[in-house]
């Protein structure tokens, strides 16, 4: 990604991304700096739904991890007998 956004100092003085798309490359960090008020209604709705799905996914992953750890503990106790 760094190559695509770095200007060529020897020939065009433009980055390959700029020559291809006609604008500077936006990185995830750039989007994080923008105000949420600047987002469109669709973007706000997408972001809200995305964060909710992410929260649910994390909860499911934590439940599965806890269940796996319990199974491992039970197996270890059974092996010690």
C-alpha positions as a Markdown table, in Angstrom:
| # | Residue | x | y | z |
|---|---|---|---|---|
| 1 | Unk | 0.0 | 0.0 | 0.0 |
| 2 | Unk | 2.9 | 2.4 | 0.7 |
| 3 | Unk | 4.2 | 2.0 | -2.8 |
| 4 | Unk | 0.8 | 2.8 | -4.3 |
| 5 | Unk | 0.4 | 6.0 | -2.4 |
| 6 | Unk | 4.0 | 7.3 | -2.6 |
| 7 | Unk | 4.7 | 9.8 | -5.3 |
| 8 | Unk | 7.3 | 8.9 | -7.9 |
| 9 | Unk | 10.1 | 11.4 | -7.5 |
| 10 | Unk | 11.9 | 10.6 | -10.7 |
| 11 | Unk | 9.2 | 10.7 | -13.3 |
| 12 | Unk | 5.6 | 11.9 | -12.8 |
| 13 | Unk | 5.7 | 13.2 | -9.2 |
| 14 | Unk | 2.3 | 11.5 | -8.8 |
| 15 | Unk | 1.5 | 8.3 | -6.9 |
| 16 | Unk | 0.4 | 5.3 | -8.9 |
| 17 | Unk | -2.9 | 5.4 | -7.1 |
| 18 | Unk | -3.4 | 9.1 | -8.1 |
| 19 | Unk | -2.6 | 8.3 | -11.7 |
| 20 | Unk | -5.1 | 5.4 | -11.8 |
| 21 | Unk | -8.0 | 6.9 | -9.8 |
| 22 | Unk | -7.4 | 10.7 | -10.0 |
| 23 | Unk | -7.4 | 11.2 | -6.3 |
| 24 | Unk | -5.2 | 10.6 | -3.3 |
| 25 | Unk | -5.6 | 7.2 | -1.5 |
| 26 | Unk | -7.6 | 7.3 | 1.6 |
| 27 | Unk | -6.5 | 5.0 | 4.4 |
| 28 | Unk | -8.6 | 3.6 | 7.2 |
| 29 | Unk | -6.9 | 6.0 | 9.6 |
| 30 | Unk | -8.1 | 8.9 | 7.4 |
| 31 | Unk | -11.7 | 7.7 | 7.8 |
| 32 | Unk | -11.3 | 7.4 | 11.5 |
| 33 | Unk | -10.4 | 11.0 | 11.7 |
| 34 | Unk | -13.6 | 12.2 | 10.1 |
| 35 | Unk | -16.6 | 13.3 | 12.2 |
| 36 | Unk | -19.5 | 10.9 | 12.4 |
| 37 | Unk | -21.8 | 13.9 | 11.7 |
| 38 | Unk | -20.3 | 14.1 | 8.2 |
| 39 | Unk | -21.5 | 10.6 | 7.3 |
| 40 | Unk | -24.7 | 10.2 | 5.2 |
| 41 | Unk | -27.7 | 8.5 | 6.7 |
| 42 | Unk | -27.0 | 5.3 | 4.8 |
| 43 | Unk | -23.4 | 5.2 | 6.1 |
| 44 | Unk | -24.6 | 5.9 | 9.7 |
| 45 | Unk | -27.1 | 3.0 | 9.4 |
| 46 | Unk | -24.5 | 0.7 | 7.9 |
| 47 | Unk | -22.0 | 1.6 | 10.6 |
| 48 | Unk | -24.6 | 1.0 | 13.4 |
| 49 | Unk | -25.6 | -2.4 | 12.0 |
| 50 | Unk | -22.0 | -3.4 | 11.4 |
| 51 | Unk | -21.0 | -2.5 | 15.0 |
| 52 | Unk | -24.0 | -4.5 | 16.3 |
| 53 | Unk | -23.0 | -7.5 | 14.2 |
| 54 | Unk | -19.4 | -7.2 | 15.4 |
| 55 | Unk | -20.6 | -7.1 | 19.0 |
| 56 | Unk | -22.7 | -10.2 | 18.6 |
| 57 | Unk | -19.8 | -12.0 | 16.8 |
| 58 | Unk | -17.5 | -11.2 | 19.7 |
| 59 | Unk | -20.0 | -12.4 | 22.2 |
| 60 | Unk | -20.4 | -15.7 | 20.3 |
| 61 | Unk | -16.6 | -16.1 | 20.1 |
| 62 | Unk | -16.2 | -15.5 | 23.8 |
| 63 | Unk | -19.0 | -18.1 | 24.6 |
| 64 | Unk | -17.3 | -20.6 | 22.4 |
| 65 | Unk | -13.9 | -19.9 | 24.0 |
| 66 | Unk | -15.4 | -20.4 | 27.4 |
| 67 | Unk | -17.1 | -23.6 | 26.4 |
| 68 | Unk | -13.9 | -24.9 | 24.9 |
| 69 | Unk | -11.9 | -24.0 | 28.1 |
| 70 | Unk | -14.5 | -25.9 | 30.3 |
| 71 | Unk | -14.2 | -29.0 | 28.1 |
| 72 | Unk | -10.4 | -28.8 | 28.4 |
| 73 | Unk | -10.6 | -28.6 | 32.2 |
| 74 | Unk | -13.1 | -31.5 | 32.4 |
| 75 | Unk | -10.7 | -33.6 | 30.2 |
| 76 | Unk | -7.8 | -32.7 | 32.4 |
| 77 | Unk | -9.6 | -33.7 | 35.5 |
| 78 | Unk | -10.7 | -37.0 | 34.0 |
| 79 | Unk | -7.1 | -37.8 | 32.9 |
| 80 | Unk | -5.8 | -37.2 | 36.4 |
| 81 | Unk | -8.1 | -39.9 | 37.9 |
